[in-house]
Each structure stands twice: as structure tokens, then as C-alpha cells.
Amino acid sequence: MYSIGYDIGSSSVKVAIVKIATGECIALTHEPQEEMEIQAIQPNWAEQDPELWWTYLCHATHSAIKEAKIDSSLISSIGIAYQMHGLVLLDSEGKLLRNAIIWCDSRATDIGKAAYSQLGKAFCDTHFLNSPGNFTASKLKWVKENEKDLYNKIDRIMLPGDYIAYKLTGRKATTIYGLSEGIFWDFKSHTLSKEILHHFGFDSDLFPEIHHNFTSQGSVTEQAAKETGLPKGIPVTYRAGDQPNNALSLNILKEGEVAMTGGTSGVIYAVTNQSTSIKTSKINHFAHVNYTIDEPVLGKLLCINGAGIQYNWIRKVTNQKDYAHMNALADQVPIGSDGLTFIPFGNGAERIFDNKIVGAHINQMNFNLHGQGHLYRAALEGIAFAFMYAMELLIEDGMEVQVIRAGNDNLFRSDIFSTTLSTLISREIEIYDVTGAIGAARASSLYIEGEIEFSSKWMEQDYVKSFKPKKDNRDYWKAYRKWKLELENVLSKL
């Protein structure tokens, strides 16, 4: 038997089919082949059409089944991972009312700041473990204030993963985990927050039924089966935001374990059993995939919006076809890039800076000294330094890091990026060849198998390599301190 996993990203929809008995991936594909368009109608806005996610999911599912060379009737469960913090709005007929406002959209930043002030830091820190920030609740309030006629037509609000589950099963539903990432969940009362609903003027009827993870959350309808090629009646048994799901994919489930992601954005995701924080305006706290009311396991998330998107931007503007060539040129440049620095925060409001829009900055450019290799190395170092800056916040918040694992994605394939980060943190970084779609597929099979326990066999077959800190770290720290001084100069002018 097999399970199928989806990862609904802002760049593409990924699909994986795995063998339930072994966790082995037998098909892995994505659609579209080029990155999905993000519509920016206004500066710092970001929207996508959820119907495109569904269209690409259907195409990719047919491709994955064909690649796997199996009878689709042997697929027995579905797992869904998805881009976090998005807002999808449906009317009473289940039709979309507008494009989704996605994770990197910054239009509701001021709404979140005002709510944090008005509700009070002490209340938000203890009930939400977050400031309302630029999350789903604030985005819904923006719609209520700016698109009143449309808001009055809303029957249900959903996160991106909820919408995909709805298209598969016909059930309008969400999860505790999704509500916590939207800042709708009260961690003290263990319910939908009455205070946030009252403060923003939301009706509780806007929210669909709430599910726990690793349970049957609806079954594939006849219509969905026709469109996807999946068997009718198989259950969706798992859904999670992309970062909690990436952590699960790397077996990050216990106190002190940290997952890192170097995709479009860069993410540090640490697991804790502690429900207190002194950095709630900078560090996000959400219910982890194995959170229960009796055992409240939380994820502490720090996001750097301008990570892989920055390196991809540089690739495009310098007309390079692949990252391997860029990394080779960067390898020829010494640590610190001969004084050239790159501050990478050019992808909207940054949570680690209290949702300020910092922007990207190239500093100390010398036309007689610096070439392409310097630019590439400075870019990689700049992202690594941004990760380290975030790690320092995490450590200041009381986190004792025991294990760090990351997926084998573009940034972590770079020796410069990974070694710089490992050396500054003074921790080994373990690299695993696993994707969010594979993790979601495996997670869905946990329900089918009747247990919720990560298999050590998966870790053994996924392991790639480890990056270990350099004993002589002086040049790395010199470059990092210089970068921090230039960052502080930028921040002082905001």
C-alpha cells in the first residue's frame, strides 16, 4: 500500500508517493515547472489564486501516479502540507470570493501592531504566545475594513491547506494547528479565542469545524477522484503548515531539536515544551504537529523572508543558469568577501525586526576589487548571518539547542552557507534528503498504521552528510560582527 503527500507552496505544488511499509519515495514531482506567479497589486502585497493550487495539484497527482507505475487504488491515505498564514475566503456555495492573501503579504502589519497594543502584551504573550502581527487574523481584519461588501459574503475562512482538503473531501474544516498559526487559538483556554474574535469583530460562525491531526479528516469525493486520479473514499489523515511539517519530516518532535529550511524564505523551527517567551514579537509560537491539550508541544519559528529568493534574484540578474556555478565562483573568494556585505531582507516585513520592512542592501562595493564571485559569496554569507542573528534571538529566549537538522535544498547544498552557519552556531548541522511532500505522505500513513511514531528507518535512508563547525572560527566571527554593525546602521534609519 502507498500514501500520497502534497506540499502546497507559493512557488509550486509538490507531490510525493511513498511505500507505507518502508517510507521509500517512489515518485516525486511538482507543478508548475517554473515558479507560480505571486500577484503584487500594491507594494508589499502578495496574492495567489487558490484554484491554481488545485489545478497544479491535479496535474501533478496524475504525473506522480504515472511516474510511480502503480494502480492508484493502492493509495490509501493523504497528507497535506501548505504555505502558512494565508487567508482563503469561501461563500455559502463553497466558491472563492477573492485571491488568497498569502504568507509574505505585509498589508496587515499595522493592524497586528495595533491589536498587540490594545489587547496588551501580557495577554497576547500568555494566550496566543505571539503578537497578532501580520498573520491570518490581521489579514481578515484588513478585508473587513477594506472590502466590506465582500466580507459580508464570507461563509467560511480557511488556510491554504484547509482549502485543498476541502477540494479533496468537500468538508469545510481546519485544525488546532492551523488556528494557532493564524492567531485564532487560545493556548490557555484551549479553544478558539473569544478575545481575538471580539477585538476584531469576527463571528465564530466564520470558522469551520476543528480537527486534530493524525485522524480521518474527510474522504475523497467522486468529483475529486475524477479530477486527481485518486481513489474515491480514501481519507485525508494529516495536514500541517509547511514549517511544522518540514520539522516532522526531519524527525524534529522533541524539546531542544531544531529544523532549518533554506527555501524562498529561511526558517529556524525549534521544538519546546515551554509555554513562555520574552521574544513574542519576534519569535512565532505555534502548536506543533504532535501538540495535544494534555501534552502541549510547541514550535518556535523564526523566519527570514529574504533567503533563497535573494540568491535566486542574484542568479537571474547575473544571467546564471545554475547555482552550482555560482557556488564554485563564490568558493574562490575568502571568508568575509573582501569586505563586501549583503543584507538580505528584501522580501517584505520581517518578523524578527518587529515586522519592519528593512529591505535588501549591498554595502562596501568596490568596483576595482569585487567581481561576481564576491557578490555570490556575500549573498550566501549574508543569508547565513541572518540565520545566526535569528539563532541568537532563540538562545536569548532560553532555547538550549541539542540537534540541528536541515533538508538537502539549494542553500544547504552550499558549503559556504552551511559551514558558515555551523561554525557560528558551534553545532553540527545534519543534512537529510527529504522533502515536505515526502514528510506529509509518511505522516498520513501514521494514522493508517495505528501509531504516531516516527520511524528510525526513514532517518537512516534519508541521511546525506553533516556540516561541522570549523575549529578556527575567527574570520567567520569577524565577518559576522561587521555584518551586524552594518545591519544596525540600516535599522537605526528606519
C-alpha positions as CSV (number, residue, x, y, z in Angstrom):
1,M,0.0,0.0,0.0
2,Y,1.0,3.6,-0.6
3,S,0.3,7.1,0.7
4,I,0.5,10.4,-1.1
5,G,1.7,13.7,0.2
6,Y,1.2,17.3,-1.0
7,D,3.2,20.4,-0.2
8,I,1.3,23.5,-1.4
9,G,4.0,26.2,-1.7
10,S,3.9,29.6,-3.1
11,S,6.4,28.6,-5.8
12,S,4.9,25.2,-6.8
13,V,2.8,22.3,-5.7
14,K,4.9,19.2,-4.8
15,V,3.6,15.7,-4.8
16,A,5.2,12.5,-3.4
17,I,4.1,8.9,-3.3
18,V,5.7,6.6,-0.7
19,K,5.5,3.0,0.3
20,I,3.8,2.8,3.7
21,A,5.8,-0.2,4.8
22,T,9.2,1.4,4.3
23,G,8.6,5.1,3.8
24,E,10.5,4.9,0.5
25,C,9.6,7.6,-2.0
26,I,8.7,6.1,-5.4
27,A,7.5,9.2,-7.2
28,L,8.3,12.9,-6.6
29,T,7.1,15.7,-8.9
30,H,5.9,19.3,-8.9
31,E,3.8,21.7,-10.9
32,P,4.3,24.2,-12.5
33,Q,7.8,23.6,-13.8
34,E,8.5,27.3,-13.4
35,E,7.6,29.2,-10.3
36,M,4.0,30.2,-9.7
37,E,3.2,33.8,-10.1
38,I,2.7,35.9,-7.0
39,Q,0.5,38.9,-7.7
40,A,1.6,42.2,-6.2
41,I,-1.2,44.6,-6.9
42,Q,0.3,47.1,-4.5
43,P,3.8,47.3,-3.0
44,N,4.3,44.7,-0.3
45,W,1.1,42.8,-1.2
46,A,1.2,39.2,-2.2
47,E,-1.8,37.2,-3.6
48,Q,-2.4,33.9,-5.4
49,D,-5.4,32.2,-6.9
50,P,-6.2,29.0,-4.9
51,E,-7.8,27.5,-8.0
52,L,-4.3,27.4,-9.5
53,W,-3.1,25.4,-6.5
54,W,-5.8,22.9,-7.2
55,T,-5.2,22.8,-10.9
56,Y,-1.5,22.1,-10.4
57,L,-2.2,19.6,-7.7
58,C,-4.5,17.6,-10.1
59,H,-1.8,17.7,-12.9
60,A,1.0,16.7,-10.5
61,T,-1.1,13.9,-9.0
62,H,-1.6,12.3,-12.4
63,S,2.1,12.7,-13.2
64,A,3.1,11.2,-9.9
65,I,0.9,8.1,-10.3
66,K,2.2,7.6,-13.8
67,E,5.8,8.0,-12.5
68,A,5.2,5.5,-9.7
69,K,3.8,2.9,-12.1
70,I,1.2,1.7,-9.6
71,D,-2.5,1.2,-9.7
72,S,-3.9,4.3,-7.9
73,S,-6.3,2.0,-6.0
74,L,-3.3,1.1,-3.8
75,I,-3.1,4.6,-2.4
76,S,-4.7,4.6,1.0
77,S,-4.1,7.9,2.7
78,I,-3.4,11.6,2.0
79,G,-1.2,14.1,3.9
80,I,-1.2,17.9,3.2
81,A,1.5,20.4,4.0
82,Y,0.9,24.0,3.0
83,Q,2.2,27.6,3.0
84,M,1.4,29.1,6.3
85,H,-0.6,32.2,7.4
86,G,-2.6,32.5,4.2
87,L,-6.2,33.6,4.0
88,V,-8.8,31.9,1.8
89,L,-12.4,33.0,1.7
90,L,-15.4,31.0,0.6
91,D,-19.0,31.9,0.1
92,S,-22.0,29.8,1.1
93,E,-21.7,27.8,-2.1
94,G,-18.1,27.0,-1.4
95,K,-16.8,29.3,-4.1
96,L,-13.8,31.6,-3.8
97,L,-14.6,35.2,-3.0
98,R,-11.1,36.6,-3.9
99,N,-7.5,35.6,-4.3
100,A,-5.7,34.2,-1.3
101,I,-3.7,36.8,0.7
102,I,-0.5,34.7,1.3
103,W,2.2,34.5,3.9
104,C,4.6,37.2,2.6
105,D,1.8,39.8,2.2
106,S,2.5,42.8,4.5
107,R,-0.6,44.8,4.2
108,A,-2.0,44.0,7.7
109,T,1.2,44.7,9.6
110,D,-0.2,47.9,11.2
111,I,-3.4,46.1,12.2
112,G,-1.5,43.5,14.0
113,K,0.7,46.1,15.8
114,A,-2.4,48.0,17.0
115,A,-4.1,44.8,18.2
116,Y,-0.9,43.9,20.2
117,S,-1.0,47.3,21.9
118,Q,-4.7,47.3,22.5
119,L,-5.1,43.7,23.7
120,G,-1.9,44.1,25.8
121,K,1.5,42.4,25.6
122,A,0.9,40.3,28.7
123,F,-2.4,39.0,27.4
124,C,-1.1,38.2,23.9
125,D,2.1,36.6,25.3
126,T,0.2,34.2,27.5
127,H,-2.9,33.4,25.4
128,F,-1.5,33.4,21.9
129,L,2.2,33.1,22.6
130,N,2.6,35.6,19.8
131,S,1.8,39.2,18.9
132,P,-1.1,39.2,16.3
133,G,1.5,40.5,13.8
134,N,0.8,40.1,10.1
135,F,-0.9,36.7,10.5
136,T,-4.2,35.4,9.2
137,A,-6.4,37.2,11.9
138,S,-4.9,40.6,10.9
139,K,-5.4,39.9,7.2
140,L,-9.0,39.0,7.8
141,K,-9.5,42.3,9.7
142,W,-7.9,44.1,6.7
143,V,-10.6,42.5,4.4
144,K,-13.3,43.5,6.9
145,E,-12.1,47.1,6.9
146,N,-11.3,47.5,3.2
147,E,-13.6,45.1,1.3
148,K,-16.8,45.3,3.3
149,D,-19.3,44.0,0.7
150,L,-17.0,41.0,0.1
151,Y,-16.6,40.4,3.8
152,N,-20.3,40.2,4.3
153,K,-20.5,37.3,1.8
154,I,-18.0,35.2,3.7
155,D,-19.3,31.8,4.8
156,R,-16.0,30.2,6.0
157,I,-12.4,31.3,6.2
158,M,-9.7,28.8,5.6
159,L,-5.9,28.4,5.5
160,P,-4.4,27.2,2.2
161,G,-4.2,23.6,3.4
162,D,-7.8,23.7,4.6
163,Y,-8.8,24.8,1.1
164,I,-7.0,21.8,-0.6
165,A,-8.6,19.4,1.9
166,Y,-12.0,20.9,1.1
167,K,-11.4,20.4,-2.6
168,L,-10.5,16.8,-1.9
169,T,-13.2,15.9,0.6
170,G,-16.0,18.5,0.3
171,R,-15.7,19.2,4.1
172,K,-15.0,22.7,5.3
173,A,-12.7,22.1,8.2
174,T,-9.5,23.3,9.9
175,T,-7.2,22.2,12.7
176,I,-5.9,23.5,16.1
177,Y,-2.5,23.8,14.5
178,G,-3.8,26.0,11.7
179,L,-5.8,28.2,14.1
180,S,-2.7,28.7,16.2
181,E,-0.7,29.9,13.2
182,G,-3.5,32.3,12.3
183,I,-3.5,33.7,15.9
184,F,-7.1,32.4,16.4
185,W,-6.2,29.8,19.1
186,D,-6.1,30.5,22.8
187,F,-3.4,28.3,24.5
188,K,-4.8,29.0,28.0
189,S,-8.5,28.1,27.4
190,H,-7.6,25.6,24.6
191,T,-10.4,27.0,22.4
192,L,-11.0,29.4,19.5
193,S,-10.1,32.7,21.1
194,K,-13.2,34.7,22.1
195,E,-11.0,37.8,22.8
196,I,-9.5,37.9,19.3
197,L,-12.9,37.4,17.7
198,H,-14.4,40.2,19.9
199,H,-11.5,42.6,19.3
200,F,-11.6,42.3,15.5
201,G,-15.4,41.9,15.3
202,F,-15.4,38.4,13.8
203,D,-18.3,35.9,14.1
204,S,-17.4,32.4,15.3
205,D,-19.6,31.0,12.5
206,L,-16.9,32.1,10.0
207,F,-14.7,29.2,11.2
208,P,-15.2,25.6,10.0
209,E,-15.2,22.5,12.2
210,I,-11.9,21.8,14.0
211,H,-9.9,18.6,13.7
212,H,-6.9,17.1,15.5
213,N,-4.1,15.7,13.4
214,F,-3.5,12.0,12.6
215,T,-7.2,11.4,12.4
216,S,-9.6,11.0,9.4
217,Q,-10.4,14.5,8.3
218,G,-12.7,13.6,5.4
219,S,-12.6,11.3,2.3
220,V,-12.0,11.9,-1.3
221,T,-15.2,12.7,-3.2
222,E,-16.2,11.3,-6.5
223,Q,-15.6,14.6,-8.2
224,A,-12.1,15.0,-6.7
225,A,-11.3,11.4,-7.7
226,K,-12.2,12.2,-11.3
227,E,-10.0,15.3,-11.3
228,T,-7.0,13.9,-9.5
229,G,-7.0,10.2,-10.4
230,L,-7.0,9.3,-6.7
231,P,-9.3,6.5,-5.4
232,K,-12.7,7.7,-4.1
233,G,-13.1,7.4,-0.4
234,I,-9.5,7.4,0.8
235,P,-9.0,9.7,3.8
236,V,-7.1,12.9,4.4
237,T,-5.4,12.0,7.7
238,Y,-2.8,14.8,8.2
239,R,-2.4,18.4,7.5
240,A,0.1,20.9,8.7
241,G,1.8,24.2,7.8
242,D,4.9,23.8,5.8
243,Q,7.4,24.6,8.6
244,P,5.9,22.3,11.2
245,N,5.7,19.6,8.5
246,N,9.3,20.2,7.5
247,A,10.3,19.7,11.1
248,L,8.3,16.4,11.3
249,S,10.0,15.3,8.0
250,L,13.3,15.7,9.8
251,N,12.1,13.9,13.0
252,I,12.1,17.2,14.9
253,L,9.5,16.4,17.6
254,K,11.1,16.9,21.0
255,E,12.5,19.6,23.3
256,G,15.8,21.1,22.0
257,E,15.5,19.8,18.5
258,V,15.8,22.4,15.6
259,A,14.9,22.2,12.0
260,M,16.2,24.6,9.4
261,T,14.9,25.4,5.9
262,G,16.6,27.3,3.2
263,G,13.9,27.8,0.6
264,T,12.3,31.0,-0.7
265,S,12.4,32.1,2.9
266,G,14.8,30.9,5.6
267,V,13.3,29.3,8.7
268,I,14.5,28.2,12.0
269,Y,12.0,26.0,13.7
270,A,12.7,24.7,17.3
271,V,10.5,22.4,19.4
272,T,9.8,23.2,23.0
273,N,7.6,22.2,25.9
274,Q,7.9,25.6,27.4
275,S,4.8,27.9,27.0
276,T,6.6,31.2,27.9
277,S,8.7,33.5,25.9
278,I,10.3,37.0,26.2
279,K,10.5,37.4,22.4
280,T,6.9,37.0,21.3
281,S,7.0,40.0,18.9
282,K,10.0,38.4,17.1
283,I,9.6,34.7,17.5
284,N,6.4,32.9,16.4
285,H,4.9,30.1,18.6
286,F,2.5,27.6,17.1
287,A,1.1,24.2,18.1
288,H,3.5,21.6,16.7
289,V,2.2,18.6,14.7
290,N,2.2,16.4,17.8
291,Y,0.6,19.1,20.1
292,T,-2.2,17.9,22.3
293,I,-4.0,19.7,25.1
294,D,-2.6,17.2,27.6
295,E,1.0,17.4,26.0
296,P,1.4,20.9,24.6
297,V,4.4,20.6,22.3
298,L,5.1,23.9,20.6
299,G,7.2,25.1,17.7
300,K,9.2,28.3,18.0
301,L,9.6,29.7,14.5
302,L,11.9,32.5,13.2
303,C,11.5,33.5,9.6
304,I,13.9,35.3,7.3
305,N,11.8,36.3,4.3
306,G,14.8,37.2,2.1
307,A,16.7,34.0,1.9
308,G,16.6,31.7,-1.2
309,I,14.6,34.4,-3.0
310,Q,17.6,36.7,-2.7
311,Y,20.1,34.1,-4.1
312,N,17.6,33.3,-7.0
313,W,17.3,37.1,-7.7
314,I,21.1,37.3,-8.0
315,R,21.1,34.3,-10.3
316,K,18.6,36.0,-12.6
317,V,20.2,39.4,-12.7
318,T,23.6,38.0,-13.4
319,N,22.2,35.7,-16.0
320,Q,23.4,32.4,-14.4
321,K,21.7,29.1,-15.3
322,D,22.6,27.1,-12.2
323,Y,23.6,27.6,-8.6
324,A,26.5,25.1,-8.8
325,H,28.5,27.5,-11.0
326,M,27.7,30.4,-8.7
327,N,28.8,28.4,-5.7
328,A,32.0,27.5,-7.5
329,L,32.8,31.2,-8.1
330,A,32.0,32.0,-4.5
331,D,34.4,29.3,-3.3
332,Q,37.3,31.3,-4.8
333,V,36.6,34.3,-2.6
334,P,37.9,34.5,1.0
335,I,35.7,34.5,4.2
336,G,34.2,37.9,4.5
337,S,34.0,38.5,0.7
338,D,36.9,41.1,0.9
339,G,34.6,43.5,2.8
340,L,31.5,43.2,0.6
341,T,28.3,42.6,2.6
342,F,24.8,41.7,1.6
343,I,21.8,42.4,3.9
344,P,19.1,40.1,2.5
345,F,15.9,41.4,3.9
346,G,14.2,42.4,0.6
347,N,11.0,40.3,0.7
348,G,8.5,42.3,2.8
349,A,8.1,42.9,6.5
350,E,10.5,40.8,8.7
351,R,9.1,39.4,11.9
352,I,12.5,39.2,13.6
353,F,12.5,43.1,13.3
354,D,9.0,43.5,14.7
355,N,7.5,43.4,11.2
356,K,9.6,46.3,9.9
357,I,10.4,46.4,6.2
358,V,14.2,46.5,6.2
359,G,14.9,46.0,2.6
360,A,18.0,44.4,0.9
361,H,21.3,46.3,0.9
362,I,24.6,45.7,-0.8
363,N,27.3,47.5,1.2
364,Q,31.0,48.4,0.7
365,M,31.1,47.6,-3.0
366,N,34.5,48.3,-4.6
367,F,34.4,48.3,-8.4
368,N,38.2,47.7,-8.6
369,L,38.1,44.7,-6.3
370,H,34.8,42.9,-6.3
371,G,33.5,40.6,-9.0
372,Q,30.7,38.1,-9.4
373,G,32.3,35.6,-7.0
374,H,32.3,38.2,-4.3
375,L,28.7,39.0,-4.9
376,Y,27.7,35.4,-4.7
377,R,29.8,34.7,-1.5
378,A,28.5,37.9,0.1
379,A,24.9,36.8,-0.7
380,L,25.4,33.3,0.9
381,E,27.2,34.8,3.9
382,G,24.5,37.4,4.3
383,I,21.8,34.8,4.5
384,A,23.9,32.7,6.9
385,F,24.5,35.8,9.1
386,A,20.7,36.4,9.1
387,F,20.2,32.9,10.3
388,M,22.8,33.4,13.0
389,Y,21.1,36.7,14.0
390,A,17.8,34.7,14.4
391,M,19.6,31.9,16.3
392,E,20.9,34.5,18.8
393,L,17.3,35.6,19.5
394,L,16.3,32.0,20.0
395,I,19.1,31.4,22.5
396,E,18.3,34.7,24.3
397,D,14.8,33.3,24.7
398,G,16.1,30.4,26.7
399,M,16.3,27.7,24.0
400,E,19.0,25.1,24.6
401,V,19.8,23.6,21.1
402,Q,20.6,19.9,21.1
403,V,20.2,18.8,17.5
404,I,20.0,20.7,14.2
405,R,18.7,19.1,11.0
406,A,18.0,20.5,7.6
407,G,16.8,19.4,4.2
408,N,19.1,19.0,1.3
409,D,17.8,22.1,-0.5
410,N,19.7,24.7,-2.5
411,L,21.1,26.8,0.3
412,F,22.2,23.9,2.4
413,R,24.0,22.4,-0.6
414,S,26.3,25.3,-0.5
415,D,29.4,24.5,1.6
416,I,29.9,28.3,2.2
417,F,26.4,28.8,3.6
418,S,26.3,25.6,5.7
419,T,29.8,25.8,7.1
420,T,29.5,29.5,7.9
421,L,26.3,28.8,9.8
422,S,27.6,25.7,11.6
423,T,30.8,27.5,12.6
424,L,29.0,30.5,14.1
425,I,26.4,28.3,16.0
426,S,29.1,25.9,17.1
427,R,26.8,23.0,16.3
428,E,26.8,20.2,13.7
429,I,24.1,20.5,11.1
430,E,22.8,17.2,9.8
431,I,21.5,17.2,6.2
432,Y,18.7,14.8,5.0
433,D,17.4,14.2,1.6
434,V,13.7,14.6,2.3
435,T,11.0,17.0,1.2
436,G,7.8,18.3,2.7
437,A,5.7,16.3,0.3
438,I,7.5,13.1,1.4
439,G,7.1,14.0,5.0
440,A,3.4,14.7,4.6
441,A,2.9,11.3,2.8
442,R,4.7,9.5,5.6
443,A,2.8,11.4,8.3
444,S,-0.5,10.4,6.7
445,S,0.4,6.7,7.0
446,L,0.9,7.0,10.7
447,Y,-2.9,7.0,11.1
448,I,-3.3,4.1,8.8
449,E,-0.7,2.1,10.7
450,G,-2.3,2.8,14.0
451,E,0.6,4.6,15.7
452,I,2.0,8.1,15.9
453,E,5.8,7.4,16.0
454,F,8.5,8.5,13.6
455,S,10.5,5.6,12.1
456,S,14.2,5.5,12.6
457,K,14.5,3.7,9.3
458,W,13.4,6.8,7.5
459,M,16.3,8.8,9.1
460,E,18.8,6.2,8.0
461,Q,17.7,6.1,4.4
462,D,17.4,9.9,4.2
463,Y,20.8,10.9,5.7
464,V,23.2,12.7,3.3
465,K,26.0,14.3,5.3
466,S,26.8,16.7,8.2
467,F,28.5,20.1,8.3
468,K,30.7,20.5,11.3
469,P,32.0,23.8,12.8
470,K,35.5,24.9,11.9
471,K,37.9,25.0,14.8
472,D,39.4,28.3,13.7
473,N,36.3,30.5,13.7
474,R,38.0,33.9,13.9
475,D,37.4,35.1,10.3
476,Y,33.8,33.9,10.4
477,W,33.1,35.9,13.6
478,K,35.0,39.0,12.3
479,A,32.8,38.9,9.1
480,Y,29.6,38.4,11.1
481,R,30.3,41.2,13.5
482,K,31.0,43.6,10.6
483,W,27.7,42.5,9.0
484,K,25.8,43.1,12.3
485,L,27.3,46.6,12.5
486,E,26.1,47.4,9.0
487,L,22.6,45.9,9.8
488,E,22.4,48.0,12.9
489,N,23.2,51.1,10.9
490,V,20.3,50.3,8.5
491,L,17.9,49.6,11.4
492,S,18.8,52.9,13.0
493,K,17.5,54.8,10.0
494,L,14.1,53.1,9.9
